[in-house]
Amino acid sequence: MPSKFSMRRLTYASKALREFLSTFKLEPTKTEKIQVSNALKRVLAEDIIASRDIPPFDRAALDGYAIRAEDSFGASEYNPIRLRVIGESIIGKSFDGYVNHGEAVKIHTGAPIPQGANSVIMVEFTRSFGNEIEIYRSVAPNSNISRKGEDVKAGETVIKKGIRLESFDLALIKGLGYTEVKVRTPPKVAFFACGDELVDPHNIGELKPGKILETNREMLKHLVTEWGGEPIDLGILKDDEEEIKSKFEYAIKIADIAISIGGTSIGEHDLIPKVVTKLGSPRIVIHGVAVQPGKPVLLANIRNKVLIGLPGYPVSTYVAANLFLRPIIFRLLDLQGIFIPRTIKAIASSRIPSKPGLRSFIRVKLKKKNNQIFAYPISIWGAGILSSLSRADGFLVISEDKEGVEKGEEVDVILLRDFLTGVSYEENF
């Protein structure tokens, strides 16, 4: 049903989040030690300090011969210089000797530089004659050598706490000799949907006229997981104040964040605002945000626990969760830095209107024409049209101070997917 919220009562989204967070003393979640191999996408809770140099010794950057650089000075195709090969240095078995003037050691990429040598000449600039080589190019001292500690020096802080660990971070941590790493525990997010008309997809046999399948919990579960939280699905509730109140109390007890889906507007059957005021020492901080879709969001501080009432329409749920739930999960994880959504520049394919005073999230399809990417609004895009998200490539966001965008205007599109179907497969390569 259309929102009954008055524009005068709505709070801008950025102000709503700041005002809401200012009412809390949100402490980061606890920490735990886990195996490095299991830490992908977890949030680091300790600085990683190098206990060793990487590389741990001077090593060859390529295949060739370890020599004294001064022995190569003046070498050319027309004036080759001969050196005696006295051994070989390979990974795991270094040359245990000393390189004097006029001598060379055959060396493989990554192998230790022998004592006495100060450079590596590429094998391509040499010619072998038994236990001797001719070199055809001069090299400067320290050429083609990866120095000890060039990557990481012992005692250096190489990764600071508060980052979300990626594959290359884990490789570096393993390379420093760590087997375990301290990370933040996932914030627990307990949620339920409410509405007499809702049927769980597992009970599709109960789907009768006037009933609808409840799908928002499935979407929210995966969003929470993607953002680093632990989802706790509390099911579907009837439109019953006591049942909802009891479930909120339970959610607040077991989780860091309690969420309801649906029933957040100001109609007679919208029970969430009424129930929240009865939870004891309640404080509804925000009710109604200037976004479209997603206006009837409710944000409450209940005994220093986060309570979020999300609208029931699926696109509104998605937008509101991204605006408010995601940054709160990140705050509890003590993530450092600024979240930058993946965006792409596009050209508006037509004039796209919006209401001034509202931040509008327009679902768009992206198509490439004449080496330009164009944004086409999804034709059916009401807040209750879940398929509009699956059909879209991203959101074109129109700020509160604009009355739409004009045809041909360059816009930023927040991507929903990693691959754009409007761009041909060959353009990935």
LOLUM-104661 format. One record per residue (C-alpha): residue in three letters; x, y, z. Coordinates in steps of 0.1 Angstrom, whole numbers, padded with zeros to 4 digits, always signed. Example, Ala and Ser with C-alpha at 12.3 -4.5 7.8 and 13.67 -1.06 7.14 Angstrom:
ALA+0123-0045+0078SER+0137-0011+0071
//
This chain:
MET+0000+0000+0000PRO+0013+0035-0006SER+0032+0051+0022LYS+0013+0075+0044PHE+0044+0093+0057SER+0043+0131+0054MET+0074+0146+0036ARG+0078+0169+0066ARG+0083+0140+0089LEU+0110+0123+0069THR+0147+0124+0079TYR+0174+0125+0052ALA+0192+0091+0051SER+0227+0103+0060LYS+0214+0124+0089ALA+0192+0094+0101LEU+0222+0071+0103ARG+0244+0097+0122GLU+0216+0105+0146PHE+0209+0069+0152LEU+0245+0059+0159SER+0250+0089+0182THR+0226+0073+0207PHE+0248+0042+0212LYS+0279+0031+0229LEU+0285+0003+0204GLU+0314-0018+0213PRO+0331-0040+0187THR+0323-0077+0189LYS+0346-0101+0207THR+0376-0117+0191GLU+0386-0152+0184LYS+0417-0171+0170ILE+0411-0191+0139GLN+0432-0208+0113VAL+0446-0185+0087SER+0432-0207+0060ASN+0397-0200+0073ALA+0400-0163+0077LEU+0390-0151+0042LYS+0367-0120+0044ARG+0370-0120+0082VAL+0379-0087+0100LEU+0414-0086+0114ALA+0415-0078+0152GLU+0453-0075+0156ASP+0482-0059+0138ILE+0503-0084+0118ILE+0539-0077+0126ALA+0567-0094+0106SER+0589-0117+0127ARG+0612-0123+0097ASP+0625-0107+0066ILE+0608-0115+0033PRO+0627-0126+0013PRO+0649-0141+0041PHE+0681-0138+0019ASP+0694-0120-0012ARG+0680-0141-0041ALA+0681-0141-0079ALA+0653-0123-0097LEU+0657-0144-0128ASP+0677-0173-0143GLY+0713-0166-0152TYR+0747-0164-0136ALA+0758-0148-0104ILE+0789-0127-0110ARG+0809-0098-0098ALA+0794-0068-0118GLU+0828-0053-0125ASP+0839-0085-0144SER+0812-0076-0170PHE+0823-0040-0176GLY+0830-0035-0213ALA+0814-0068-0224SER+0795-0067-0258GLU+0787-0088-0288TYR+0820-0078-0303ASN+0840-0080-0271PRO+0827-0110-0250ILE+0842-0117-0216ARG+0849-0152-0205LEU+0842-0164-0169ARG+0848-0197-0153VAL+0817-0215-0139ILE+0824-0229-0104GLY+0790-0242-0094GLU+0753-0238-0093SER+0728-0223-0069ILE+0692-0236-0070ILE+0662-0232-0047GLY+0667-0253-0016LYS+0703-0260-0024SER+0725-0229-0024PHE+0761-0228-0036ASP+0784-0231-0006GLY+0814-0212-0018TYR+0828-0178-0028VAL+0828-0160-0061ASN+0861-0145-0069HIS+0871-0123-0099GLY+0867-0141-0132GLU+0842-0166-0118ALA+0805-0172-0121VAL+0778-0194-0105LYS+0749-0207-0125ILE+0717-0196-0106HIS+0680-0201-0108THR+0652-0177-0101GLY+0647-0174-0063ALA+0680-0191-0054PRO+0703-0175-0029ILE+0731-0152-0042PRO+0765-0167-0035GLN+0790-0148-0014GLY+0812-0126-0034ALA+0787-0121-0062ASN+0769-0088-0065SER+0749-0091-0097VAL+0730-0116-0119ILE+0734-0116-0157MET+0705-0130-0177VAL+0711-0163-0193GLU+0700-0148-0226PHE+0732-0126-0226THR+0756-0155-0222ARG+0769-0185-0241SER+0781-0217-0224PHE+0814-0234-0233GLY+0816-0264-0209ASN+0828-0250-0176GLU+0831-0215-0190ILE+0807-0188-0203GLU+0810-0158-0225ILE+0790-0127-0215TYR+0778-0102-0241ARG+0765-0074-0220SER+0777-0055-0189VAL+0755-0053-0158ALA+0755-0028-0129PRO+0760-0039-0093ASN+0729-0052-0076SER+0712-0059-0110ASN+0686-0087-0110ILE+0689-0093-0073SER+0659-0093-0049ARG+0674-0081-0016LYS+0668-0096+0018GLY+0638-0078+0034GLU+0629-0060+0002ASP+0593-0072+0005VAL+0589-0071+0043LYS+0614-0063+0070ALA+0614-0080+0104GLY+0595-0059+0130GLU+0574-0040+0104THR+0536-0038+0108VAL+0525-0052+0075ILE+0488-0054+0080LYS+0468-0032+0104LYS+0438-0044+0123GLY+0404-0034+0111ILE+0407-0046+0075ARG+0387-0073+0059LEU+0411-0101+0049GLU+0416-0109+0012SER+0433-0139-0004PHE+0466-0120-0008ASP+0465-0109+0029LEU+0462-0145+0039ALA+0492-0155+0017LEU+0513-0128+0033ILE+0503-0138+0068LYS+0511-0175+0060GLY+0544-0163+0045LEU+0553-0147+0078GLY+0549-0180+0097TYR+0514-0174+0112THR+0491-0204+0115GLU+0464-0186+0134VAL+0451-0151+0133LYS+0428-0130+0156VAL+0396-0118+0141ARG+0363-0102+0151THR+0334-0126+0158PRO+0305-0120+0134PRO+0278-0098+0148LYS+0246-0118+0154VAL+0216-0105+0135ALA+0183-0120+0145PHE+0153-0113+0123PHE+0117-0122+0116ALA+0090-0112+0092CYS+0055-0105+0104GLY+0021-0105+0086ASP-0010-0127+0086GLU-0007-0130+0049LEU+0028-0145+0048VAL+0036-0181+0040ASP+0070-0197+0043PRO+0082-0211+0010HIS+0088-0244+0027ASN+0050-0246+0033ILE+0039-0237-0002GLY+0008-0260+0003GLU-0006-0234+0026LEU-0006-0208-0002LYS-0042-0198-0006PRO-0060-0167-0021GLY-0049-0137-0002LYS-0016-0153+0010ILE+0019-0146-0004LEU+0052-0163-0001GLU+0076-0146+0023THR+0110-0141+0006ASN+0127-0112+0024ARG+0142-0135+0051GLU+0161-0154+0024MET+0175-0122+0010LEU+0184-0108+0044LYS+0201-0139+0055HIS+0225-0137+0025LEU+0231-0100+0029VAL+0240-0104+0066THR+0264-0132+0057GLU+0279-0112+0028TRP+0285-0082+0052GLY+0302-0104+0078GLY+0274-0110+0102GLU+0258-0142+0115PRO+0221-0144+0105ILE+0196-0159+0129ASP+0162-0166+0112LEU+0134-0164+0137GLY+0107-0172+0112ILE+0073-0156+0104LEU+0050-0141+0130LYS+0013-0133+0129ASP+0001-0097+0134ASP-0001-0102+0171GLU+0014-0075+0194GLU+0023-0099+0223GLU+0039-0124+0199ILE+0059-0097+0182LYS+0069-0082+0216SER+0080-0116+0229LYS+0101-0122+0197PHE+0117-0088+0199GLU+0127-0095+0236TYR+0142-0128+0226ALA+0161-0113+0196ILE+0175-0085+0218LYS+0187-0111+0243ILE+0205-0134+0218ALA+0218-0110+0192ASP+0236-0078+0186ILE+0209-0065+0162ALA+0172-0073+0162ILE+0153-0068+0129SER+0116-0071+0120ILE+0104-0071+0084GLY+0071-0055+0075GLY+0045-0036+0096THR+0066-0005+0100SER+0043+0021+0084ILE+0017+0041+0102GLY-0015+0022+0092GLU-0039+0005+0116HIS-0023-0029+0110ASP+0013-0017+0112LEU+0021-0030+0147ILE+0059-0026+0149PRO+0060+0011+0161LYS+0033+0002+0187VAL+0052-0028+0199VAL+0086-0011+0201THR+0072+0016+0224LYS+0062-0012+0249LEU+0096-0029+0251GLY+0107-0010+0282SER+0130+0020+0282PRO+0124+0023+0245ARG+0136+0049+0222ILE+0125+0052+0187VAL+0152+0074+0172ILE+0140+0075+0136HIS+0107+0066+0120GLY+0105+0075+0083VAL+0135+0082+0061ALA+0136+0103+0029VAL+0144+0075+0005GLN+0124+0059-0022PRO+0118+0030-0020GLY+0122+0024+0018LYS+0105+0054+0035PRO+0089+0035+0065VAL+0122+0025+0082LEU+0122+0024+0120LEU+0154+0027+0140ALA+0153+0022+0177ASN+0178+0020+0206ILE+0165-0006+0231ARG+0188-0010+0261ASN+0218-0001+0239LYS+0208-0028+0214VAL+0201-0020+0178LEU+0166-0026+0166ILE+0157-0020+0130GLY+0122-0022+0115LEU+0125-0028+0078PRO+0097-0022+0054GLY+0079-0053+0040TYR+0082-0046+0003PRO+0113-0065-0010VAL+0130-0037-0028SER+0124-0014+0002THR+0139-0041+0024TYR+0170-0043+0002VAL+0175-0006+0000ALA+0169+0000+0037ALA+0192-0029+0048ASN+0220-0014+0026LEU+0215+0020+0041PHE+0213+0011+0078LEU+0220-0025+0086ARG+0253-0028+0066PRO+0271+0002+0082ILE+0260-0010+0116ILE+0274-0045+0110PHE+0306-0028+0098ARG+0307-0007+0130LEU+0304-0037+0152LEU+0332-0054+0133ASP+0354-0024+0138LEU+0361-0022+0101GLN+0384+0007+0094GLY+0383+0030+0063ILE+0355+0041+0040PHE+0331+0018+0023ILE+0332+0025-0014PRO+0304+0008-0034ARG+0312-0005-0068THR+0300+0020-0094ILE+0302+0026-0131LYS+0297+0057-0152ALA+0268+0055-0176ILE+0246+0077-0197ALA+0209+0081-0189SER+0190+0067-0218SER+0160+0090-0212ARG+0148+0116-0187ILE+0143+0099-0153PRO+0121+0119-0129SER+0123+0118-0091LYS+0107+0136-0062PRO+0127+0164-0047GLY+0135+0158-0010LEU+0138+0120-0015ARG+0169+0100-0023SER+0156+0078-0051PHE+0170+0044-0060ILE+0162+0037-0096ARG+0168+0001-0108VAL+0185+0002-0142LYS+0197-0022-0169LEU+0231-0013-0185LYS+0237-0018-0222LYS+0268-0009-0242LYS+0263+0010-0275ASN+0290+0027-0296ASN+0316+0022-0268GLN+0293+0040-0243ILE+0273+0024-0215PHE+0237+0035-0212ALA+0214+0031-0182TYR+0178+0020-0190PRO+0152+0022-0161ILE+0135-0011-0155SER+0100-0007-0168ILE+0082-0023-0138TRP+0099-0010-0107GLY+0075-0007-0078ALA+0089-0014-0043GLY+0070-0048-0043ILE+0085-0060-0076LEU+0112-0084-0064SER+0121-0094-0100SER+0131-0058-0107LEU+0162-0065-0086SER+0171-0096-0106ARG+0165-0079-0139ALA+0186-0049-0129ASP+0224-0044-0132GLY+0224-0016-0106PHE+0209+0014-0089LEU+0210+0049-0104VAL+0208+0070-0072ILE+0193+0105-0075SER+0200+0128-0046GLU+0175+0146-0025ASP+0183+0180-0041LYS+0175+0169-0077GLU+0143+0165-0097GLY+0155+0136-0117VAL+0182+0133-0144GLU+0180+0144-0180LYS+0185+0122-0211GLY+0221+0121-0220GLU+0233+0131-0185GLU+0263+0112-0172VAL+0253+0093-0140ASP+0269+0069-0115VAL+0253+0035-0112ILE+0259+0014-0080LEU+0264-0022-0094LEU+0244-0051-0082ARG+0264-0076-0101ASP+0300-0084-0111PHE+0291-0092-0147LEU+0269-0071-0170THR+0248-0090-0194GLY+0245-0060-0217VAL+0282-0062-0225SER+0294-0090-0248TYR+0314-0119-0234GLU+0345-0111-0256GLU+0348-0077-0239ASN+0359-0094-0207PHE+0393-0101-0223
//
